Amino acid sequence: MFLGWYDPDRKKPARQKVLEGIERYVEKFGAEPELVLTSELDAAELLSPAKKTQLPAPALPVRTVAYIPRWTFYIGSEDARDQPAAA
């Protein structure tokens, strides 16, 4: 199950947006998320080396997905229903 988190604020770094999304996920579902799905541009920002003034990268794996638009993050965990069926 994923929580969709959209924040178009260009002044706010992607790392802060993800941290806010993680907080909301925990508040809503009472569990820690396992994964972040996002656009290629946001993933590049999240995974770039942190500068001294930046927040640390999220402690979750970050995966890029072509259908997710910029400034949108899907935060959560995949369960068996989310996995493709074995052929």
CNS distance restraints for C-alpha pairs under 8 A (distance, minus, plus):
assign (resid   1 and name CA) (resid  76 and name CA) 5.72 0.50 0.50
assign (resid   1 and name CA) (resid  77 and name CA) 5.56 0.50 0.50
assign (resid   1 and name CA) (resid  78 and name CA) 6.11 0.50 0.50
assign (resid   1 and name CA) (resid  79 and name CA) 7.08 0.50 0.50
assign (resid   2 and name CA) (resid  74 and name CA) 5.68 0.50 0.50
assign (resid   2 and name CA) (resid  75 and name CA) 5.25 0.50 0.50
assign (resid   2 and name CA) (resid  76 and name CA) 4.23 0.50 0.50
assign (resid   2 and name CA) (resid  77 and name CA) 6.25 0.50 0.50
assign (resid   2 and name CA) (resid  78 and name CA) 7.76 0.50 0.50
assign (resid   3 and name CA) (resid  21 and name CA) 7.82 0.50 0.50
assign (resid   3 and name CA) (resid  25 and name CA) 6.36 0.50 0.50
assign (resid   3 and name CA) (resid  74 and name CA) 5.52 0.50 0.50
assign (resid   3 and name CA) (resid  75 and name CA) 5.20 0.50 0.50
assign (resid   3 and name CA) (resid  76 and name CA) 6.10 0.50 0.50
assign (resid   4 and name CA) (resid  72 and name CA) 7.11 0.50 0.50
assign (resid   4 and name CA) (resid  73 and name CA) 5.90 0.50 0.50
assign (resid   4 and name CA) (resid  74 and name CA) 4.62 0.50 0.50
assign (resid   4 and name CA) (resid  75 and name CA) 6.54 0.50 0.50
assign (resid   5 and name CA) (resid  21 and name CA) 5.91 0.50 0.50
assign (resid   5 and name CA) (resid  72 and name CA) 5.66 0.50 0.50
assign (resid   5 and name CA) (resid  73 and name CA) 5.01 0.50 0.50
assign (resid   5 and name CA) (resid  74 and name CA) 6.10 0.50 0.50
assign (resid   5 and name CA) (resid  75 and name CA) 7.34 0.50 0.50
assign (resid   6 and name CA) (resid  71 and name CA) 5.82 0.50 0.50
assign (resid   6 and name CA) (resid  72 and name CA) 4.40 0.50 0.50
assign (resid   6 and name CA) (resid  73 and name CA) 6.34 0.50 0.50
assign (resid   7 and name CA) (resid  17 and name CA) 6.80 0.50 0.50
assign (resid   7 and name CA) (resid  71 and name CA) 5.62 0.50 0.50
assign (resid   7 and name CA) (resid  72 and name CA) 6.60 0.50 0.50
assign (resid   8 and name CA) (resid  71 and name CA) 5.53 0.50 0.50
assign (resid  12 and name CA) (resid  16 and name CA) 6.70 0.50 0.50
assign (resid  12 and name CA) (resid  17 and name CA) 7.05 0.50 0.50
assign (resid  13 and name CA) (resid  17 and name CA) 6.57 0.50 0.50
assign (resid  14 and name CA) (resid  18 and name CA) 6.20 0.50 0.50
assign (resid  14 and name CA) (resid  42 and name CA) 6.44 0.50 0.50
assign (resid  14 and name CA) (resid  45 and name CA) 6.67 0.50 0.50
assign (resid  14 and name CA) (resid  46 and name CA) 6.24 0.50 0.50
assign (resid  14 and name CA) (resid  71 and name CA) 7.50 0.50 0.50
assign (resid  15 and name CA) (resid  19 and name CA) 6.22 0.50 0.50
assign (resid  15 and name CA) (resid  45 and name CA) 7.87 0.50 0.50
assign (resid  15 and name CA) (resid  46 and name CA) 5.83 0.50 0.50
assign (resid  15 and name CA) (resid  55 and name CA) 6.41 0.50 0.50
assign (resid  15 and name CA) (resid  56 and name CA) 7.32 0.50 0.50
assign (resid  15 and name CA) (resid  57 and name CA) 6.29 0.50 0.50
assign (resid  15 and name CA) (resid  58 and name CA) 6.81 0.50 0.50
assign (resid  16 and name CA) (resid  20 and name CA) 6.21 0.50 0.50
assign (resid  16 and name CA) (resid  55 and name CA) 7.08 0.50 0.50
assign (resid  17 and name CA) (resid  21 and name CA) 6.19 0.50 0.50
assign (resid  18 and name CA) (resid  22 and name CA) 6.06 0.50 0.50
assign (resid  18 and name CA) (resid  58 and name CA) 7.32 0.50 0.50
assign (resid  18 and name CA) (resid  73 and name CA) 7.11 0.50 0.50
assign (resid  18 and name CA) (resid  75 and name CA) 7.93 0.50 0.50
assign (resid  19 and name CA) (resid  23 and name CA) 6.26 0.50 0.50
assign (resid  19 and name CA) (resid  58 and name CA) 7.21 0.50 0.50
assign (resid  20 and name CA) (resid  24 and name CA) 6.32 0.50 0.50
assign (resid  21 and name CA) (resid  25 and name CA) 6.11 0.50 0.50
assign (resid  21 and name CA) (resid  73 and name CA) 7.89 0.50 0.50
assign (resid  21 and name CA) (resid  75 and name CA) 6.88 0.50 0.50
assign (resid  22 and name CA) (resid  26 and name CA) 6.26 0.50 0.50
assign (resid  22 and name CA) (resid  32 and name CA) 7.71 0.50 0.50
assign (resid  22 and name CA) (resid  33 and name CA) 6.94 0.50 0.50
assign (resid  22 and name CA) (resid  75 and name CA) 6.72 0.50 0.50
assign (resid  23 and name CA) (resid  27 and name CA) 6.18 0.50 0.50
assign (resid  24 and name CA) (resid  28 and name CA) 5.99 0.50 0.50
assign (resid  25 and name CA) (resid  29 and name CA) 5.83 0.50 0.50
assign (resid  25 and name CA) (resid  30 and name CA) 7.48 0.50 0.50
assign (resid  25 and name CA) (resid  31 and name CA) 7.52 0.50 0.50
assign (resid  25 and name CA) (resid  32 and name CA) 7.40 0.50 0.50
assign (resid  25 and name CA) (resid  33 and name CA) 7.07 0.50 0.50
assign (resid  25 and name CA) (resid  75 and name CA) 7.22 0.50 0.50
assign (resid  25 and name CA) (resid  76 and name CA) 7.28 0.50 0.50
assign (resid  26 and name CA) (resid  30 and name CA) 4.80 0.50 0.50
assign (resid  26 and name CA) (resid  31 and name CA) 5.18 0.50 0.50
assign (resid  26 and name CA) (resid  32 and name CA) 5.68 0.50 0.50
assign (resid  26 and name CA) (resid  33 and name CA) 7.39 0.50 0.50
assign (resid  32 and name CA) (resid  76 and name CA) 7.77 0.50 0.50
assign (resid  33 and name CA) (resid  60 and name CA) 7.80 0.50 0.50
assign (resid  33 and name CA) (resid  75 and name CA) 6.37 0.50 0.50
assign (resid  33 and name CA) (resid  76 and name CA) 4.33 0.50 0.50
assign (resid  33 and name CA) (resid  77 and name CA) 5.62 0.50 0.50
assign (resid  34 and name CA) (resid  60 and name CA) 5.95 0.50 0.50
assign (resid  34 and name CA) (resid  61 and name CA) 7.21 0.50 0.50
assign (resid  34 and name CA) (resid  75 and name CA) 7.72 0.50 0.50
assign (resid  34 and name CA) (resid  76 and name CA) 5.69 0.50 0.50
assign (resid  34 and name CA) (resid  77 and name CA) 4.96 0.50 0.50
assign (resid  34 and name CA) (resid  78 and name CA) 7.94 0.50 0.50
assign (resid  35 and name CA) (resid  60 and name CA) 5.38 0.50 0.50
assign (resid  35 and name CA) (resid  61 and name CA) 5.21 0.50 0.50
assign (resid  35 and name CA) (resid  62 and name CA) 6.17 0.50 0.50
assign (resid  35 and name CA) (resid  63 and name CA) 7.59 0.50 0.50
assign (resid  35 and name CA) (resid  75 and name CA) 5.97 0.50 0.50
assign (resid  35 and name CA) (resid  76 and name CA) 5.51 0.50 0.50
assign (resid  35 and name CA) (resid  77 and name CA) 5.67 0.50 0.50
assign (resid  35 and name CA) (resid  78 and name CA) 7.92 0.50 0.50
assign (resid  36 and name CA) (resid  60 and name CA) 6.63 0.50 0.50
assign (resid  36 and name CA) (resid  61 and name CA) 6.26 0.50 0.50
assign (resid  36 and name CA) (resid  62 and name CA) 4.81 0.50 0.50
assign (resid  36 and name CA) (resid  63 and name CA) 6.21 0.50 0.50
assign (resid  36 and name CA) (resid  73 and name CA) 6.54 0.50 0.50
assign (resid  36 and name CA) (resid  74 and name CA) 5.64 0.50 0.50
assign (resid  36 and name CA) (resid  75 and name CA) 4.67 0.50 0.50
assign (resid  36 and name CA) (resid  76 and name CA) 6.61 0.50 0.50
assign (resid  37 and name CA) (resid  62 and name CA) 5.95 0.50 0.50
assign (resid  37 and name CA) (resid  63 and name CA) 4.91 0.50 0.50
assign (resid  37 and name CA) (resid  64 and name CA) 5.73 0.50 0.50
assign (resid  37 and name CA) (resid  65 and name CA) 6.39 0.50 0.50
assign (resid  37 and name CA) (resid  68 and name CA) 7.87 0.50 0.50
assign (resid  37 and name CA) (resid  73 and name CA) 5.77 0.50 0.50
assign (resid  37 and name CA) (resid  74 and name CA) 4.93 0.50 0.50
assign (resid  37 and name CA) (resid  75 and name CA) 6.50 0.50 0.50
assign (resid  38 and name CA) (resid  42 and name CA) 6.37 0.50 0.50
assign (resid  38 and name CA) (resid  43 and name CA) 6.16 0.50 0.50
assign (resid  38 and name CA) (resid  62 and name CA) 7.40 0.50 0.50
assign (resid  38 and name CA) (resid  63 and name CA) 6.43 0.50 0.50
assign (resid  38 and name CA) (resid  64 and name CA) 5.11 0.50 0.50
assign (resid  38 and name CA) (resid  65 and name CA) 5.92 0.50 0.50
assign (resid  38 and name CA) (resid  68 and name CA) 5.81 0.50 0.50
assign (resid  38 and name CA) (resid  69 and name CA) 7.52 0.50 0.50
assign (resid  38 and name CA) (resid  70 and name CA) 7.59 0.50 0.50
assign (resid  38 and name CA) (resid  71 and name CA) 7.92 0.50 0.50
assign (resid  38 and name CA) (resid  72 and name CA) 6.19 0.50 0.50
assign (resid  38 and name CA) (resid  73 and name CA) 4.87 0.50 0.50
assign (resid  38 and name CA) (resid  74 and name CA) 6.40 0.50 0.50
assign (resid  39 and name CA) (resid  43 and name CA) 6.05 0.50 0.50
assign (resid  39 and name CA) (resid  64 and name CA) 5.29 0.50 0.50
assign (resid  39 and name CA) (resid  65 and name CA) 5.77 0.50 0.50
assign (resid  39 and name CA) (resid  66 and name CA) 6.39 0.50 0.50
assign (resid  39 and name CA) (resid  67 and name CA) 7.63 0.50 0.50
assign (resid  39 and name CA) (resid  68 and name CA) 5.31 0.50 0.50
assign (resid  39 and name CA) (resid  69 and name CA) 5.81 0.50 0.50
assign (resid  39 and name CA) (resid  70 and name CA) 5.63 0.50 0.50
assign (resid  39 and name CA) (resid  71 and name CA) 7.67 0.50 0.50
assign (resid  39 and name CA) (resid  72 and name CA) 7.28 0.50 0.50
assign (resid  39 and name CA) (resid  73 and name CA) 7.80 0.50 0.50
assign (resid  40 and name CA) (resid  44 and name CA) 6.17 0.50 0.50
assign (resid  40 and name CA) (resid  64 and name CA) 5.30 0.50 0.50
assign (resid  40 and name CA) (resid  65 and name CA) 7.12 0.50 0.50
assign (resid  40 and name CA) (resid  66 and name CA) 7.38 0.50 0.50
assign (resid  41 and name CA) (resid  45 and name CA) 6.54 0.50 0.50
assign (resid  41 and name CA) (resid  70 and name CA) 6.96 0.50 0.50
assign (resid  42 and name CA) (resid  46 and name CA) 6.17 0.50 0.50
assign (resid  42 and name CA) (resid  70 and name CA) 6.59 0.50 0.50
assign (resid  42 and name CA) (resid  71 and name CA) 6.73 0.50 0.50
assign (resid  43 and name CA) (resid  47 and name CA) 6.02 0.50 0.50
assign (resid  43 and name CA) (resid  62 and name CA) 6.59 0.50 0.50
assign (resid  43 and name CA) (resid  63 and name CA) 7.16 0.50 0.50
assign (resid  43 and name CA) (resid  64 and name CA) 6.32 0.50 0.50
assign (resid  44 and name CA) (resid  48 and name CA) 5.95 0.50 0.50
assign (resid  46 and name CA) (resid  57 and name CA) 5.84 0.50 0.50
assign (resid  46 and name CA) (resid  58 and name CA) 7.35 0.50 0.50
assign (resid  46 and name CA) (resid  62 and name CA) 7.94 0.50 0.50
assign (resid  47 and name CA) (resid  57 and name CA) 6.35 0.50 0.50
assign (resid  47 and name CA) (resid  62 and name CA) 7.83 0.50 0.50
assign (resid  48 and name CA) (resid  57 and name CA) 7.99 0.50 0.50
assign (resid  50 and name CA) (resid  54 and name CA) 5.69 0.50 0.50
assign (resid  50 and name CA) (resid  55 and name CA) 6.94 0.50 0.50
assign (resid  50 and name CA) (resid  56 and name CA) 6.06 0.50 0.50
assign (resid  50 and name CA) (resid  57 and name CA) 7.02 0.50 0.50
assign (resid  68 and name CA) (resid  72 and name CA) 6.55 0.50 0.50
assign (resid  68 and name CA) (resid  73 and name CA) 7.68 0.50 0.50
assign (resid  78 and name CA) (resid  82 and name CA) 5.59 0.50 0.50
assign (resid  78 and name CA) (resid  83 and name CA) 7.30 0.50 0.50
assign (resid  79 and name CA) (resid  83 and name CA) 6.95 0.50 0.50
